Amino acid sequence: MVGKELIIADMKVDDLPEALAIETASFKTPWSEPLFYNEIFKTTAILRVAKINEHVVGYLCADVIIDEGHILNLAVHQEYRGRGIASRMIKEMIDIMRDRSCGSIFLEVRASNDVALKIYEKFGFGLLGTRKNYYVSPVEDAVVMALRLR
Ligand SMILES: CC(C)(COP(=O)(O)OP(=O)(O)OC[C@H]1O[C@@H](n2cnc3c(N)ncnc32)[C@H](O)[C@@H]1OP(=O)(O)O)[C@@H](O)C(=O)NCCC(=O)NCCS
C-alpha cells in the first residue's frame, strides 16, 4: 500500500515524457504523444497523474460528455503495481464524475485483461456487453463495463 507520499494531480505537459514511458511499456498499441497532448488541452477531458517524489508512477485519462463519464486510459508503472495506486485514481475519478453530475461511467477493456476487469468490478462496474474484435495487435474483443452513479 502506498501512503502519504502518493499525490494525485492534473496531468501537465511536463508529465508527458514519464507518462509516455509507462504507456509504451504497458500497451502494445500505446497512445502517442500528440494524443496525450490533445487530451490535456481538451475541455471535456480529465487527466490525472499519480506521483511519488515528483515522478509520474501512473495516470488515468477520462472525459465527460454531458452527463456520461468515459474512462479512456489507465496505467501504473510496472514497479509500482499492486500497491493500490490504480484504485486511488479510480476512486478519485468516480468522485470527480459524481461531482460533475454524471449518471454513468463507461469503459472498454480487453477481454483477457483479468487484472483490469477485477479492479473495475471492485468499484462496482458491471458488464454491459462486448465489442467484437475491437482491439488490434492482437485482435481481441472489448468488454464494455458501466457504473451507474444514480
Ligand atoms: C491495471 C493496472 C492499472 C492496475 O494498477 P495497480 O496500481 O497495480 O492496481 P491496484 O494495486 O490498485 O489493484 C487494484 C485491484 O486490482 C486487482 N489486482 C491488482 N493486481 C493484481 C494481480 N496481479 N492479479 C490479480 N488481480 C490484481 C485486485 O482486485 C486489486 O484490488 P485488491 O488489492 O483490493 O485486491 C496495472 O496493472 C497496469 O498498469 N496494467 C497495464 C495497463 C492496463 O492493463 N491498464 C488497464 C487498461 S483498461
The ligand as a MOL file (V3000), in Angstrom:
LIG
                    3D

  0  0  0     0  0            999 V3000
M  V30 BEGIN CTAB
M  V30 COUNTS 48 50 0 0 0
M  V30 BEGIN ATOM
M  V30 1 C -4.3340 -2.4700 -14.3890 0
M  V30 2 C -3.3420 -1.6440 -13.5520 0
M  V30 3 C -3.5470 -0.1710 -13.8940 0
M  V30 4 C -3.5920 -1.8680 -12.0580 0
M  V30 5 O -2.8070 -0.9560 -11.3050 0
M  V30 6 P -2.4050 -1.2420 -9.7760 0
M  V30 7 O -1.9690 0.0480 -9.2020 0
M  V30 8 O -1.4680 -2.3590 -9.7080 0
M  V30 9 O -3.8020 -1.6830 -9.1660 0
M  V30 10 P -4.1600 -1.7650 -7.5970 0
M  V30 11 O -2.9220 -2.0280 -6.8150 0
M  V30 12 O -4.9520 -0.5660 -7.2480 0
M  V30 13 O -5.0730 -3.0490 -7.5490 0
M  V30 14 C -6.4440 -2.9220 -7.6310 0
M  V30 15 C -7.1030 -4.2790 -7.7810 0
M  V30 16 O -6.6880 -4.9130 -8.9730 0
M  V30 17 C -6.6380 -6.3090 -8.7730 0
M  V30 18 N -5.2380 -6.7070 -8.9830 0
M  V30 19 C -4.1350 -5.9210 -8.9200 0
M  V30 20 N -3.0330 -6.6350 -9.2340 0
M  V30 21 C -3.4800 -7.8930 -9.4960 0
M  V30 22 C -2.8380 -9.0900 -9.9200 0
M  V30 23 N -1.5100 -9.1450 -10.1230 0
M  V30 24 N -3.6090 -10.1770 -10.1250 0
M  V30 25 C -4.9530 -10.1260 -9.9460 0
M  V30 26 N -5.6130 -9.0180 -9.5500 0
M  V30 27 C -4.8870 -7.9210 -9.3400 0
M  V30 28 C -7.1150 -6.5770 -7.3660 0
M  V30 29 O -8.5200 -6.7300 -7.4330 0
M  V30 30 C -6.7810 -5.2710 -6.6970 0
M  V30 31 O -7.6200 -4.9890 -5.6360 0
M  V30 32 P -7.2470 -5.5040 -4.1420 0
M  V30 33 O -5.8500 -5.0490 -3.8940 0
M  V30 34 O -8.2450 -4.8160 -3.2890 0
M  V30 35 O -7.3770 -6.9770 -4.2120 0
M  V30 36 C -1.8780 -2.0700 -13.8520 0
M  V30 37 O -1.7860 -3.4540 -13.6690 0
M  V30 38 C -1.4250 -1.7060 -15.2480 0
M  V30 39 O -0.9440 -0.6040 -15.4900 0
M  V30 40 N -1.5680 -2.6670 -16.1920 0
M  V30 41 C -1.1910 -2.4360 -17.5870 0
M  V30 42 C -2.0990 -1.4640 -18.2670 0
M  V30 43 C -3.5510 -1.8910 -18.1990 0
M  V30 44 O -3.9020 -3.0500 -18.3640 0
M  V30 45 N -4.4260 -0.8950 -17.9890 0
M  V30 46 C -5.8570 -1.0980 -17.8940 0
M  V30 47 C -6.4660 -0.8700 -19.2260 0
M  V30 48 S -8.2250 -0.7890 -19.0740 0
M  V30 END ATOM
M  V30 BEGIN BOND
M  V30 1 1 1 2
M  V30 2 1 2 3
M  V30 3 1 2 4
M  V30 4 1 2 36
M  V30 5 1 4 5
M  V30 6 1 5 6
M  V30 7 2 6 7
M  V30 8 1 6 8
M  V30 9 1 6 9
M  V30 10 1 9 10
M  V30 11 2 10 11
M  V30 12 1 10 12
M  V30 13 1 10 13
M  V30 14 1 13 14
M  V30 15 1 14 15
M  V30 16 1 15 16
M  V30 17 1 15 30
M  V30 18 1 16 17
M  V30 19 1 17 18
M  V30 20 1 17 28
M  V30 21 1 18 19
M  V30 22 1 18 27
M  V30 23 2 19 20
M  V30 24 1 20 21
M  V30 25 1 21 22
M  V30 26 2 21 27
M  V30 27 1 22 23
M  V30 28 2 22 24
M  V30 29 1 24 25
M  V30 30 2 25 26
M  V30 31 1 26 27
M  V30 32 1 28 29
M  V30 33 1 28 30
M  V30 34 1 30 31
M  V30 35 1 31 32
M  V30 36 2 32 33
M  V30 37 1 32 34
M  V30 38 1 32 35
M  V30 39 1 36 37
M  V30 40 1 36 38
M  V30 41 2 38 39
M  V30 42 1 38 40
M  V30 43 1 40 41
M  V30 44 1 41 42
M  V30 45 1 42 43
M  V30 46 2 43 44
M  V30 47 1 43 45
M  V30 48 1 45 46
M  V30 49 1 46 47
M  V30 50 1 47 48
M  V30 END BOND
M  V30 END CTAB
M  END
